[in-house]
């Protein structure tokens, strides 16, 4: 009997953990993280000239 209760608690904990991971991956992130441009438009900047270094 006690083993079934413990297995049930572990199962519910695992479901909660997986559900929380799925929810976090599907919700929009509010802050910029990683290698993103954070909404900066760089299309107006002309490319730098390439000089011959030989």
mmCIF entry with sequence, helices, sheets and N, C-alpha, C, O atoms, coordinates in Angstrom:
data_MODEL
# 
_entry.id   MODEL 
# 
_entity.id                         1 
_entity.type                       polymer 
_entity.pdbx_number_of_molecules   1 
# 
_entity_poly.entity_id                      1 
_entity_poly.type                           'polypeptide(L)' 
_entity_poly.nstd_linkage                   no 
_entity_poly.nstd_monomer                   no 
_entity_poly.pdbx_seq_one_letter_code       
;(UNK)(UNK)(UNK)(UNK)(UNK)(UNK)(UNK)(UNK)(UNK)(UNK)(UNK)(UNK)(UNK)(UNK)(UNK)(UNK)
(UNK)(UNK)(UNK)(UNK)(UNK)(UNK)(UNK)(UNK)(UNK)(UNK)(UNK)(UNK)(UNK)(UNK)(UNK)(UNK)
(UNK)(UNK)(UNK)(UNK)(UNK)(UNK)(UNK)(UNK)(UNK)(UNK)(UNK)(UNK)(UNK)(UNK)(UNK)(UNK)
(UNK)(UNK)(UNK)(UNK)(UNK)(UNK)
;
_entity_poly.pdbx_seq_one_letter_code_can   XXXXXXXXXXXXXXXXXXXXXXXXXXXXXXXXXXXXXXXXXXXXXXXXXXXXXX 
_entity_poly.pdbx_strand_id                 A 
# 
loop_
_entity_poly_seq.entity_id 
_entity_poly_seq.num 
_entity_poly_seq.mon_id 
_entity_poly_seq.hetero 
1 1  UNK n 
1 2  UNK n 
1 3  UNK n 
1 4  UNK n 
1 5  UNK n 
1 6  UNK n 
1 7  UNK n 
1 8  UNK n 
1 9  UNK n 
1 10 UNK n 
1 11 UNK n 
1 12 UNK n 
1 13 UNK n 
1 14 UNK n 
1 15 UNK n 
1 16 UNK n 
1 17 UNK n 
1 18 UNK n 
1 19 UNK n 
1 20 UNK n 
1 21 UNK n 
1 22 UNK n 
1 23 UNK n 
1 24 UNK n 
1 25 UNK n 
1 26 UNK n 
1 27 UNK n 
1 28 UNK n 
1 29 UNK n 
1 30 UNK n 
1 31 UNK n 
1 32 UNK n 
1 33 UNK n 
1 34 UNK n 
1 35 UNK n 
1 36 UNK n 
1 37 UNK n 
1 38 UNK n 
1 39 UNK n 
1 40 UNK n 
1 41 UNK n 
1 42 UNK n 
1 43 UNK n 
1 44 UNK n 
1 45 UNK n 
1 46 UNK n 
1 47 UNK n 
1 48 UNK n 
1 49 UNK n 
1 50 UNK n 
1 51 UNK n 
1 52 UNK n 
1 53 UNK n 
1 54 UNK n 
# 
_struct_asym.id          A 
_struct_asym.entity_id   1 
# 
_struct_conf.conf_type_id            HELX_P 
_struct_conf.id                      HELX_P1 
_struct_conf.pdbx_PDB_helix_id       AA1 
_struct_conf.beg_label_comp_id       UNK 
_struct_conf.beg_label_asym_id       A 
_struct_conf.beg_label_seq_id        2 
_struct_conf.pdbx_beg_PDB_ins_code   ? 
_struct_conf.end_label_comp_id       UNK 
_struct_conf.end_label_asym_id       A 
_struct_conf.end_label_seq_id        26 
_struct_conf.pdbx_end_PDB_ins_code   ? 
_struct_conf.beg_auth_comp_id        UNK 
_struct_conf.beg_auth_asym_id        A 
_struct_conf.beg_auth_seq_id         2 
_struct_conf.end_auth_comp_id        UNK 
_struct_conf.end_auth_asym_id        A 
_struct_conf.end_auth_seq_id         26 
_struct_conf.pdbx_PDB_helix_class    1 
_struct_conf.details                 ? 
_struct_conf.pdbx_PDB_helix_length   25 
# 
_struct_conf_type.id          HELX_P 
_struct_conf_type.criteria    ? 
_struct_conf_type.reference   ? 
# 
loop_
_atom_site.group_PDB 
_atom_site.id 
_atom_site.type_symbol 
_atom_site.label_atom_id 
_atom_site.label_alt_id 
_atom_site.label_comp_id 
_atom_site.label_asym_id 
_atom_site.label_entity_id 
_atom_site.label_seq_id 
_atom_site.pdbx_PDB_ins_code 
_atom_site.Cartn_x 
_atom_site.Cartn_y 
_atom_site.Cartn_z 
_atom_site.occupancy 
_atom_site.B_iso_or_equiv 
_atom_site.pdbx_formal_charge 
_atom_site.auth_seq_id 
_atom_site.auth_comp_id 
_atom_site.auth_asym_id 
_atom_site.auth_atom_id 
_atom_site.pdbx_PDB_model_num 
ATOM 1   N N  . UNK A 1 1  ? 0.825  -1.205 0.000   1.00 0.00 ? 1  UNK A N  1 
ATOM 2   C CA . UNK A 1 1  ? 0.000  0.000  0.000   1.00 0.00 ? 1  UNK A CA 1 
ATOM 3   C C  . UNK A 1 1  ? 0.861  1.257  0.000   1.00 0.00 ? 1  UNK A C  1 
ATOM 4   O O  . UNK A 1 1  ? 0.623  2.163  -0.798  1.00 0.00 ? 1  UNK A O  1 
ATOM 5   N N  . UNK A 1 2  ? 1.862  1.329  0.884   1.00 0.00 ? 2  UNK A N  1 
ATOM 6   C CA . UNK A 1 2  ? 2.718  2.516  0.971   1.00 0.00 ? 2  UNK A CA 1 
ATOM 7   C C  . UNK A 1 2  ? 3.553  2.666  -0.297  1.00 0.00 ? 2  UNK A C  1 
ATOM 8   O O  . UNK A 1 2  ? 3.867  3.781  -0.712  1.00 0.00 ? 2  UNK A O  1 
ATOM 9   N N  . UNK A 1 3  ? 3.915  1.521  -0.917  1.00 0.00 ? 3  UNK A N  1 
ATOM 10  C CA . UNK A 1 3  ? 4.681  1.577  -2.154  1.00 0.00 ? 3  UNK A CA 1 
ATOM 11  C C  . UNK A 1 3  ? 3.855  2.188  -3.280  1.00 0.00 ? 3  UNK A C  1 
ATOM 12  O O  . UNK A 1 3  ? 4.389  2.956  -4.080  1.00 0.00 ? 3  UNK A O  1 
ATOM 13  N N  . UNK A 1 4  ? 2.605  1.876  -3.358  1.00 0.00 ? 4  UNK A N  1 
ATOM 14  C CA . UNK A 1 4  ? 1.738  2.436  -4.396  1.00 0.00 ? 4  UNK A CA 1 
ATOM 15  C C  . UNK A 1 4  ? 1.573  3.944  -4.212  1.00 0.00 ? 4  UNK A C  1 
ATOM 16  O O  . UNK A 1 4  ? 1.525  4.687  -5.192  1.00 0.00 ? 4  UNK A O  1 
ATOM 17  N N  . UNK A 1 5  ? 1.488  4.388  -2.983  1.00 0.00 ? 5  UNK A N  1 
ATOM 18  C CA . UNK A 1 5  ? 1.373  5.824  -2.706  1.00 0.00 ? 5  UNK A CA 1 
ATOM 19  C C  . UNK A 1 5  ? 2.654  6.543  -3.125  1.00 0.00 ? 5  UNK A C  1 
ATOM 20  O O  . UNK A 1 5  ? 2.603  7.605  -3.745  1.00 0.00 ? 5  UNK A O  1 
ATOM 21  N N  . UNK A 1 6  ? 3.807  5.953  -2.781  1.00 0.00 ? 6  UNK A N  1 
ATOM 22  C CA . UNK A 1 6  ? 5.090  6.566  -3.164  1.00 0.00 ? 6  UNK A CA 1 
ATOM 23  C C  . UNK A 1 6  ? 5.258  6.607  -4.680  1.00 0.00 ? 6  UNK A C  1 
ATOM 24  O O  . UNK A 1 6  ? 5.721  7.611  -5.220  1.00 0.00 ? 6  UNK A O  1 
ATOM 25  N N  . UNK A 1 7  ? 4.894  5.545  -5.365  1.00 0.00 ? 7  UNK A N  1 
ATOM 26  C CA . UNK A 1 7  ? 4.976  5.521  -6.830  1.00 0.00 ? 7  UNK A CA 1 
ATOM 27  C C  . UNK A 1 7  ? 4.028  6.561  -7.422  1.00 0.00 ? 7  UNK A C  1 
ATOM 28  O O  . UNK A 1 7  ? 4.375  7.232  -8.395  1.00 0.00 ? 7  UNK A O  1 
ATOM 29  N N  . UNK A 1 8  ? 2.855  6.698  -6.853  1.00 0.00 ? 8  UNK A N  1 
ATOM 30  C CA . UNK A 1 8  ? 1.906  7.709  -7.325  1.00 0.00 ? 8  UNK A CA 1 
ATOM 31  C C  . UNK A 1 8  ? 2.437  9.126  -7.143  1.00 0.00 ? 8  UNK A C  1 
ATOM 32  O O  . UNK A 1 8  ? 2.288  9.973  -8.023  1.00 0.00 ? 8  UNK A O  1 
ATOM 33  N N  . UNK A 1 9  ? 3.058  9.373  -5.994  1.00 0.00 ? 9  UNK A N  1 
ATOM 34  C CA . UNK A 1 9  ? 3.637  10.701 -5.744  1.00 0.00 ? 9  UNK A CA 1 
ATOM 35  C C  . UNK A 1 9  ? 4.775  10.987 -6.716  1.00 0.00 ? 9  UNK A C  1 
ATOM 36  O O  . UNK A 1 9  ? 4.877  12.093 -7.247  1.00 0.00 ? 9  UNK A O  1 
ATOM 37  N N  . UNK A 1 10 ? 5.626  9.998  -6.950  1.00 0.00 ? 10 UNK A N  1 
ATOM 38  C CA . UNK A 1 10 ? 6.722  10.178 -7.914  1.00 0.00 ? 10 UNK A CA 1 
ATOM 39  C C  . UNK A 1 10 ? 6.193  10.400 -9.325  1.00 0.00 ? 10 UNK A C  1 
ATOM 40  O O  . UNK A 1 10 ? 6.729  11.219 -10.071 1.00 0.00 ? 10 UNK A O  1 
ATOM 41  N N  . UNK A 1 11 ? 5.149  9.675  -9.687  1.00 0.00 ? 11 UNK A N  1 
ATOM 42  C CA . UNK A 1 11 ? 4.550  9.834  -11.010 1.00 0.00 ? 11 UNK A CA 1 
ATOM 43  C C  . UNK A 1 11 ? 3.956  11.227 -11.185 1.00 0.00 ? 11 UNK A C  1 
ATOM 44  O O  . UNK A 1 11 ? 4.152  11.865 -12.220 1.00 0.00 ? 11 UNK A O  1 
ATOM 45  N N  . UNK A 1 12 ? 3.240  11.692 -10.184 1.00 0.00 ? 12 UNK A N  1 
ATOM 46  C CA . UNK A 1 12 ? 2.671  13.045 -10.260 1.00 0.00 ? 12 UNK A CA 1 
ATOM 47  C C  . UNK A 1 12 ? 3.766  14.110 -10.302 1.00 0.00 ? 12 UNK A C  1 
ATOM 48  O O  . UNK A 1 12 ? 3.632  15.112 -11.004 1.00 0.00 ? 12 UNK A O  1 
ATOM 49  N N  . UNK A 1 13 ? 4.832  13.896 -9.562  1.00 0.00 ? 13 UNK A N  1 
ATOM 50  C CA . UNK A 1 13 ? 5.964  14.825 -9.604  1.00 0.00 ? 13 UNK A CA 1 
ATOM 51  C C  . UNK A 1 13 ? 6.602  14.868 -10.979 1.00 0.00 ? 13 UNK A C  1 
ATOM 52  O O  . UNK A 1 13 ? 6.962  15.936 -11.473 1.00 0.00 ? 13 UNK A O  1 
ATOM 53  N N  . UNK A 1 14 ? 6.742  13.696 -11.598 1.00 0.00 ? 14 UNK A N  1 
ATOM 54  C CA . UNK A 1 14 ? 7.310  13.645 -12.949 1.00 0.00 ? 14 UNK A CA 1 
ATOM 55  C C  . UNK A 1 14 ? 6.394  14.336 -13.953 1.00 0.00 ? 14 UNK A C  1 
ATOM 56  O O  . UNK A 1 14 ? 6.870  15.055 -14.832 1.00 0.00 ? 14 UNK A O  1 
ATOM 57  N N  . UNK A 1 15 ? 5.091  14.126 -13.830 1.00 0.00 ? 15 UNK A N  1 
ATOM 58  C CA . UNK A 1 15 ? 4.146  14.813 -14.722 1.00 0.00 ? 15 UNK A CA 1 
ATOM 59  C C  . UNK A 1 15 ? 4.222  16.326 -14.556 1.00 0.00 ? 15 UNK A C  1 
ATOM 60  O O  . UNK A 1 15 ? 4.189  17.066 -15.539 1.00 0.00 ? 15 UNK A O  1 
ATOM 61  N N  . UNK A 1 16 ? 4.321  16.778 -13.320 1.00 0.00 ? 16 UNK A N  1 
ATOM 62  C CA . UNK A 1 16 ? 4.436  18.205 -13.065 1.00 0.00 ? 16 UNK A CA 1 
ATOM 63  C C  . UNK A 1 16 ? 5.712  18.771 -13.679 1.00 0.00 ? 16 UNK A C  1 
ATOM 64  O O  . UNK A 1 16 ? 5.690  19.842 -14.285 1.00 0.00 ? 16 UNK A O  1 
ATOM 65  N N  . UNK A 1 17 ? 6.814  18.060 -13.526 1.00 0.00 ? 17 UNK A N  1 
ATOM 66  C CA . UNK A 1 17 ? 8.108  18.504 -14.057 1.00 0.00 ? 17 UNK A CA 1 
ATOM 67  C C  . UNK A 1 17 ? 8.073  18.591 -15.581 1.00 0.00 ? 17 UNK A C  1 
ATOM 68  O O  . UNK A 1 17 ? 8.524  19.585 -16.149 1.00 0.00 ? 17 UNK A O  1 
ATOM 69  N N  . UNK A 1 18 ? 7.547  17.571 -16.247 1.00 0.00 ? 18 UNK A N  1 
ATOM 70  C CA . UNK A 1 18 ? 7.458  17.569 -17.709 1.00 0.00 ? 18 UNK A CA 1 
ATOM 71  C C  . UNK A 1 18 ? 6.500  18.667 -18.189 1.00 0.00 ? 18 UNK A C  1 
ATOM 72  O O  . UNK A 1 18 ? 6.772  19.345 -19.180 1.00 0.00 ? 18 UNK A O  1 
ATOM 73  N N  . UNK A 1 19 ? 5.402  18.831 -17.494 1.00 0.00 ? 19 UNK A N  1 
ATOM 74  C CA . UNK A 1 19 ? 4.452  19.881 -17.869 1.00 0.00 ? 19 UNK A CA 1 
ATOM 75  C C  . UNK A 1 19 ? 5.037  21.268 -17.723 1.00 0.00 ? 19 UNK A C  1 
ATOM 76  O O  . UNK A 1 19 ? 4.800  22.141 -18.558 1.00 0.00 ? 19 UNK A O  1 
ATOM 77  N N  . UNK A 1 20 ? 5.798  21.472 -16.667 1.00 0.00 ? 20 UNK A N  1 
ATOM 78  C CA . UNK A 1 20 ? 6.430  22.775 -16.468 1.00 0.00 ? 20 UNK A CA 1 
ATOM 79  C C  . UNK A 1 20 ? 7.472  23.045 -17.539 1.00 0.00 ? 20 UNK A C  1 
ATOM 80  O O  . UNK A 1 20 ? 7.577  24.173 -18.019 1.00 0.00 ? 20 UNK A O  1 
ATOM 81  N N  . UNK A 1 21 ? 8.247  22.035 -17.926 1.00 0.00 ? 21 UNK A N  1 
ATOM 82  C CA . UNK A 1 21 ? 9.234  22.221 -18.998 1.00 0.00 ? 21 UNK A CA 1 
ATOM 83  C C  . UNK A 1 21 ? 8.550  22.543 -20.318 1.00 0.00 ? 21 UNK A C  1 
ATOM 84  O O  . UNK A 1 21 ? 9.015  23.409 -21.059 1.00 0.00 ? 21 UNK A O  1 
ATOM 85  N N  . UNK A 1 22 ? 7.467  21.865 -20.618 1.00 0.00 ? 22 UNK A N  1 
ATOM 86  C CA . UNK A 1 22 ? 6.740  22.127 -21.858 1.00 0.00 ? 22 UNK A CA 1 
ATOM 87  C C  . UNK A 1 22 ? 6.136  23.528 -21.839 1.00 0.00 ? 22 UNK A C  1 
ATOM 88  O O  . UNK A 1 22 ? 6.193  24.237 -22.844 1.00 0.00 ? 22 UNK A O  1 
ATOM 89  N N  . UNK A 1 23 ? 5.565  23.932 -20.719 1.00 0.00 ? 23 UNK A N  1 
ATOM 90  C CA . UNK A 1 23 ? 4.971  25.263 -20.609 1.00 0.00 ? 23 UNK A CA 1 
ATOM 91  C C  . UNK A 1 23 ? 6.027  26.354 -20.791 1.00 0.00 ? 23 UNK A C  1 
ATOM 92  O O  . UNK A 1 23 ? 5.792  27.341 -21.488 1.00 0.00 ? 23 UNK A O  1 
ATOM 93  N N  . UNK A 1 24 ? 7.186  26.172 -20.163 1.00 0.00 ? 24 UNK A N  1 
ATOM 94  C CA . UNK A 1 24 ? 8.251  27.170 -20.288 1.00 0.00 ? 24 UNK A CA 1 
ATOM 95  C C  . UNK A 1 24 ? 8.796  27.264 -21.704 1.00 0.00 ? 24 UNK A C  1 
ATOM 96  O O  . UNK A 1 24 ? 9.163  28.349 -22.154 1.00 0.00 ? 24 UNK A O  1 
ATOM 97  N N  . UNK A 1 25 ? 8.852  26.147 -22.409 1.00 0.00 ? 25 UNK A N  1 
ATOM 98  C CA . UNK A 1 25 ? 9.385  26.183 -23.769 1.00 0.00 ? 25 UNK A CA 1 
ATOM 99  C C  . UNK A 1 25 ? 8.385  26.788 -24.748 1.00 0.00 ? 25 UNK A C  1 
ATOM 100 O O  . UNK A 1 25 ? 8.788  27.293 -25.796 1.00 0.00 ? 25 UNK A O  1 
ATOM 101 N N  . UNK A 1 26 ? 7.091  26.750 -24.433 1.00 0.00 ? 26 UNK A N  1 
ATOM 102 C CA . UNK A 1 26 ? 6.083  27.268 -25.346 1.00 0.00 ? 26 UNK A CA 1 
ATOM 103 C C  . UNK A 1 26 ? 5.708  28.717 -25.074 1.00 0.00 ? 26 UNK A C  1 
ATOM 104 O O  . UNK A 1 26 ? 5.160  29.377 -25.957 1.00 0.00 ? 26 UNK A O  1 
ATOM 105 N N  . UNK A 1 27 ? 5.983  29.227 -23.888 1.00 0.00 ? 27 UNK A N  1 
ATOM 106 C CA . UNK A 1 27 ? 5.626  30.608 -23.589 1.00 0.00 ? 27 UNK A CA 1 
ATOM 107 C C  . UNK A 1 27 ? 6.680  31.556 -24.152 1.00 0.00 ? 27 UNK A C  1 
ATOM 108 O O  . UNK A 1 27 ? 7.842  31.183 -24.311 1.00 0.00 ? 27 UNK A O  1 
ATOM 109 N N  . UNK A 1 28 ? 6.269  32.766 -24.447 1.00 0.00 ? 28 UNK A N  1 
ATOM 110 C CA . UNK A 1 28 ? 7.172  33.765 -25.001 1.00 0.00 ? 28 UNK A CA 1 
ATOM 111 C C  . UNK A 1 28 ? 8.146  34.243 -23.931 1.00 0.00 ? 28 UNK A C  1 
ATOM 112 O O  . UNK A 1 28 ? 7.795  34.429 -22.766 1.00 0.00 ? 28 UNK A O  1 
ATOM 113 N N  . UNK A 1 29 ? 9.354  34.428 -24.366 1.00 0.00 ? 29 UNK A N  1 
ATOM 114 C CA . UNK A 1 29 ? 10.365 34.934 -23.442 1.00 0.00 ? 29 UNK A CA 1 
ATOM 115 C C  . UNK A 1 29 ? 10.321 36.463 -23.443 1.00 0.00 ? 29 UNK A C  1 
ATOM 116 O O  . UNK A 1 29 ? 10.200 37.080 -24.501 1.00 0.00 ? 29 UNK A O  1 
ATOM 117 N N  . UNK A 1 30 ? 10.416 37.063 -22.281 1.00 0.00 ? 30 UNK A N  1 
ATOM 118 C CA . UNK A 1 30 ? 10.312 38.510 -22.164 1.00 0.00 ? 30 UNK A CA 1 
ATOM 119 C C  . UNK A 1 30 ? 11.648 39.208 -22.347 1.00 0.00 ? 30 UNK A C  1 
ATOM 120 O O  . UNK A 1 30 ? 11.685 40.368 -22.758 1.00 0.00 ? 30 UNK A O  1 
ATOM 121 N N  . UNK A 1 31 ? 12.729 38.535 -22.056 1.00 0.00 ? 31 UNK A N  1 
ATOM 122 C CA . UNK A 1 31 ? 14.053 39.159 -22.144 1.00 0.00 ? 31 UNK A CA 1 
ATOM 123 C C  . UNK A 1 31 ? 14.846 38.512 -23.267 1.00 0.00 ? 31 UNK A C  1 
ATOM 124 O O  . UNK A 1 31 ? 14.633 37.353 -23.621 1.00 0.00 ? 31 UNK A O  1 
ATOM 125 N N  . UNK A 1 32 ? 15.749 39.281 -23.804 1.00 0.00 ? 32 UNK A N  1 
ATOM 126 C CA . UNK A 1 32 ? 16.623 38.779 -24.848 1.00 0.00 ? 32 UNK A CA 1 
ATOM 127 C C  . UNK A 1 32 ? 17.710 37.931 -24.203 1.00 0.00 ? 32 UNK A C  1 
ATOM 128 O O  . UNK A 1 32 ? 18.336 38.350 -23.230 1.00 0.00 ? 32 UNK A O  1 
ATOM 129 N N  . UNK A 1 33 ? 17.929 36.759 -24.738 1.00 0.00 ? 33 UNK A N  1 
ATOM 130 C CA . UNK A 1 33 ? 18.983 35.908 -24.205 1.00 0.00 ? 33 UNK A CA 1 
ATOM 131 C C  . UNK A 1 33 ? 19.678 35.201 -25.354 1.00 0.00 ? 33 UNK A C  1 
ATOM 132 O O  . UNK A 1 33 ? 19.056 34.859 -26.359 1.00 0.00 ? 33 UNK A O  1 
ATOM 133 N N  . UNK A 1 34 ? 20.947 34.991 -25.195 1.00 0.00 ? 34 UNK A N  1 
ATOM 134 C CA . UNK A 1 34 ? 21.684 34.259 -26.215 1.00 0.00 ? 34 UNK A CA 1 
ATOM 135 C C  . UNK A 1 34 ? 22.162 35.164 -27.328 1.00 0.00 ? 34 UNK A C  1 
ATOM 136 O O  . UNK A 1 34 ? 22.624 36.279 -27.084 1.00 0.00 ? 34 UNK A O  1 
ATOM 137 N N  . UNK A 1 35 ? 22.049 34.679 -28.553 1.00 0.00 ? 35 UNK A N  1 
ATOM 138 C CA . UNK A 1 35 ? 22.612 35.363 -29.707 1.00 0.00 ? 35 UNK A CA 1 
ATOM 139 C C  . UNK A 1 35 ? 21.523 36.028 -30.538 1.00 0.00 ? 35 UNK A C  1 
ATOM 140 O O  . UNK A 1 35 ? 21.497 35.856 -31.757 1.00 0.00 ? 35 UNK A O  1 
ATOM 141 N N  . UNK A 1 36 ? 20.635 36.772 -29.922 1.00 0.00 ? 36 UNK A N  1 
ATOM 142 C CA . UNK A 1 36 ? 19.588 37.443 -30.684 1.00 0.00 ? 36 UNK A CA 1 
ATOM 143 C C  . UNK A 1 36 ? 19.943 38.916 -30.866 1.00 0.00 ? 36 UNK A C  1 
ATOM 144 O O  . UNK A 1 36 ? 20.873 39.424 -30.240 1.00 0.00 ? 36 UNK A O  1 
ATOM 145 N N  . UNK A 1 37 ? 19.210 39.574 -31.708 1.00 0.00 ? 37 UNK A N  1 
ATOM 146 C CA . UNK A 1 37 ? 19.483 40.982 -32.024 1.00 0.00 ? 37 UNK A CA 1 
ATOM 147 C C  . UNK A 1 37 ? 18.659 41.949 -31.186 1.00 0.00 ? 37 UNK A C  1 
ATOM 148 O O  . UNK A 1 37 ? 18.846 43.160 -31.300 1.00 0.00 ? 37 UNK A O  1 
ATOM 149 N N  . UNK A 1 38 ? 17.767 41.460 -30.360 1.00 0.00 ? 38 UNK A N  1 
ATOM 150 C CA . UNK A 1 38 ? 16.956 42.287 -29.460 1.00 0.00 ? 38 UNK A CA 1 
ATOM 151 C C  . UNK A 1 38 ? 16.171 43.367 -30.185 1.00 0.00 ? 38 UNK A C  1 
ATOM 152 O O  . UNK A 1 38 ? 15.988 44.458 -29.645 1.00 0.00 ? 38 UNK A O  1 
ATOM 153 N N  . UNK A 1 39 ? 15.705 43.092 -31.386 1.00 0.00 ? 39 UNK A N  1 
ATOM 154 C CA . UNK A 1 39 ? 14.875 44.036 -32.112 1.00 0.00 ? 39 UNK A CA 1 
ATOM 155 C C  . UNK A 1 39 ? 15.637 45.158 -32.799 1.00 0.00 ? 39 UNK A C  1 
ATOM 156 O O  . UNK A 1 39 ? 15.017 46.112 -33.268 1.00 0.00 ? 39 UNK A O  1 
ATOM 157 N N  . UNK A 1 40 ? 16.948 45.075 -32.874 1.00 0.00 ? 40 UNK A N  1 
ATOM 158 C CA . UNK A 1 40 ? 17.745 46.113 -33.522 1.00 0.00 ? 40 UNK A CA 1 
ATOM 159 C C  . UNK A 1 40 ? 17.777 45.835 -35.023 1.00 0.00 ? 40 UNK A C  1 
ATOM 160 O O  . UNK A 1 40 ? 18.112 44.730 -35.449 1.00 0.00 ? 40 UNK A O  1 
ATOM 161 N N  . UNK A 1 41 ? 17.427 46.846 -35.819 1.00 0.00 ? 41 UNK A N  1 
ATOM 162 C CA . UNK A 1 41 ? 17.433 46.706 -37.268 1.00 0.00 ? 41 UNK A CA 1 
ATOM 163 C C  . UNK A 1 41 ? 18.776 47.189 -37.798 1.00 0.00 ? 41 UNK A C  1 
ATOM 164 O O  . UNK A 1 41 ? 19.079 48.380 -37.729 1.00 0.00 ? 41 UNK A O  1 
ATOM 165 N N  . UNK A 1 42 ? 19.572 46.283 -38.319 1.00 0.00 ? 42 UNK A N  1 
ATOM 166 C CA . UNK A 1 42 ? 20.898 46.628 -38.836 1.00 0.00 ? 42 UNK A CA 1 
ATOM 167 C C  . UNK A 1 42 ? 20.913 46.726 -40.354 1.00 0.00 ? 42 UNK A C  1 
ATOM 168 O O  . UNK A 1 42 ? 21.986 46.780 -40.955 1.00 0.00 ? 42 UNK A O  1 
ATOM 169 N N  . UNK A 1 43 ? 19.746 46.751 -40.984 1.00 0.00 ? 43 UNK A N  1 
ATOM 170 C CA . UNK A 1 43 ? 19.700 46.765 -42.447 1.00 0.00 ? 43 UNK A CA 1 
ATOM 171 C C  . UNK A 1 43 ? 20.089 48.127 -43.035 1.00 0.00 ? 43 UNK A C  1 
ATOM 172 O O  . UNK A 1 43 ? 20.431 48.201 -44.216 1.00 0.00 ? 43 UNK A O  1 
ATOM 173 N N  . UNK A 1 44 ? 20.047 49.199 -42.249 1.00 0.00 ? 44 UNK A N  1 
ATOM 174 C CA . UNK A 1 44 ? 20.383 50.529 -42.770 1.00 0.00 ? 44 UNK A CA 1 
ATOM 175 C C  . UNK A 1 44 ? 21.883 50.802 -42.752 1.00 0.00 ? 44 UNK A C  1 
ATOM 176 O O  . UNK A 1 44 ? 22.328 51.794 -43.327 1.00 0.00 ? 44 UNK A O  1 
ATOM 177 N N  . UNK A 1 45 ? 22.654 49.966 -42.120 1.00 0.00 ? 45 UNK A N  1 
ATOM 178 C CA . UNK A 1 45 ? 24.093 50.187 -42.005 1.00 0.00 ? 45 UNK A CA 1 
ATOM 179 C C  . UNK A 1 45 ? 24.774 49.629 -43.243 1.00 0.00 ? 45 UNK A C  1 
ATOM 180 O O  . UNK A 1 45 ? 24.599 48.455 -43.568 1.00 0.00 ? 45 UNK A O  1 
ATOM 181 N N  . UNK A 1 46 ? 25.555 50.461 -43.945 1.00 0.00 ? 46 UNK A N  1 
ATOM 182 C CA . UNK A 1 46 ? 26.232 49.963 -45.153 1.00 0.00 ? 46 UNK A CA 1 
ATOM 183 C C  . UNK A 1 46 ? 27.343 48.984 -44.763 1.00 0.00 ? 46 UNK A C  1 
ATOM 184 O O  . UNK A 1 46 ? 27.937 49.108 -43.692 1.00 0.00 ? 46 UNK A O  1 
ATOM 185 N N  . UNK A 1 47 ? 27.619 48.013 -45.636 1.00 0.00 ? 47 UNK A N  1 
ATOM 186 C CA . UNK A 1 47 ? 28.684 47.062 -45.322 1.00 0.00 ? 47 UNK A CA 1 
ATOM 187 C C  . UNK A 1 47 ? 30.043 47.740 -45.357 1.00 0.00 ? 47 UNK A C  1 
ATOM 188 O O  . UNK A 1 47 ? 30.250 48.689 -46.114 1.00 0.00 ? 47 UNK A O  1 
ATOM 189 N N  . UNK A 1 48 ? 30.960 47.259 -44.546 1.00 0.00 ? 48 UNK A N  1 
ATOM 190 C CA . UNK A 1 48 ? 32.302 47.827 -44.498 1.00 0.00 ? 48 UNK A CA 1 
ATOM 191 C C  . UNK A 1 48 ? 33.045 47.440 -45.772 1.00 0.00 ? 48 UNK A C  1 
ATOM 192 O O  . UNK A 1 48 ? 32.836 46.362 -46.329 1.00 0.00 ? 48 UNK A O  1 
ATOM 193 N N  . UNK A 1 49 ? 33.907 48.331 -46.216 1.00 0.00 ? 49 UNK A N  1 
ATOM 194 C CA . UNK A 1 49 ? 34.679 48.040 -47.419 1.00 0.00 ? 49 UNK A CA 1 
ATOM 195 C C  . UNK A 1 49 ? 35.765 47.027 -47.079 1.00 0.00 ? 49 UNK A C  1 
ATOM 196 O O  . UNK A 1 49 ? 36.367 47.073 -46.006 1.00 0.00 ? 49 UNK A O  1 
ATOM 197 N N  . UNK A 1 50 ? 36.001 46.118 -48.010 1.00 0.00 ? 50 UNK A N  1 
ATOM 198 C CA . UNK A 1 50 ? 37.011 45.079 -47.806 1.00 0.00 ? 50 UNK A CA 1 
ATOM 199 C C  . UNK A 1 50 ? 38.279 45.530 -48.496 1.00 0.00 ? 50 UNK A C  1 
ATOM 200 O O  . UNK A 1 50 ? 38.297 45.761 -49.705 1.00 0.00 ? 50 UNK A O  1 
ATOM 201 N N  . UNK A 1 51 ? 39.336 45.654 -47.718 1.00 0.00 ? 51 UNK A N  1 
ATOM 202 C CA . UNK A 1 51 ? 40.625 46.094 -48.271 1.00 0.00 ? 51 UNK A CA 1 
ATOM 203 C C  . UNK A 1 51 ? 41.478 44.884 -48.568 1.00 0.00 ? 51 UNK A C  1 
ATOM 204 O O  . UNK A 1 51 ? 41.425 43.884 -47.852 1.00 0.00 ? 51 UNK A O  1 
ATOM 205 N N  . UNK A 1 52 ? 42.265 44.976 -49.626 1.00 0.00 ? 52 UNK A N  1 
ATOM 206 C CA . UNK A 1 52 ? 43.153 43.887 -50.019 1.00 0.00 ? 52 UNK A CA 1 
ATOM 207 C C  . UNK A 1 52 ? 44.342 43.877 -49.058 1.00 0.00 ? 52 UNK A C  1 
ATOM 208 O O  . UNK A 1 52 ? 45.088 44.853 -48.977 1.00 0.00 ? 52 UNK A O  1 
ATOM 209 N N  . UNK A 1 53 ? 44.514 42.781 -48.337 1.00 0.00 ? 53 UNK A N  1 
ATOM 210 C CA . UNK A 1 53 ? 45.594 42.688 -47.346 1.00 0.00 ? 53 UNK A CA 1 
ATOM 211 C C  . UNK A 1 53 ? 46.786 41.901 -47.856 1.00 0.00 ? 53 UNK A C  1 
ATOM 212 O O  . UNK A 1 53 ? 47.627 41.506 -47.047 1.00 0.00 ? 53 UNK A O  1 
ATOM 213 N N  . UNK A 1 54 ? 46.903 41.655 -49.124 1.00 0.00 ? 54 UNK A N  1 
ATOM 214 C CA . UNK A 1 54 ? 48.025 40.858 -49.616 1.00 0.00 ? 54 UNK A CA 1 
ATOM 215 C C  . UNK A 1 54 ? 49.255 41.666 -49.909 1.00 0.00 ? 54 UNK A C  1 
ATOM 216 O O  . UNK A 1 54 ? 50.271 41.113 -50.329 1.00 0.00 ? 54 UNK A O  1 
# 
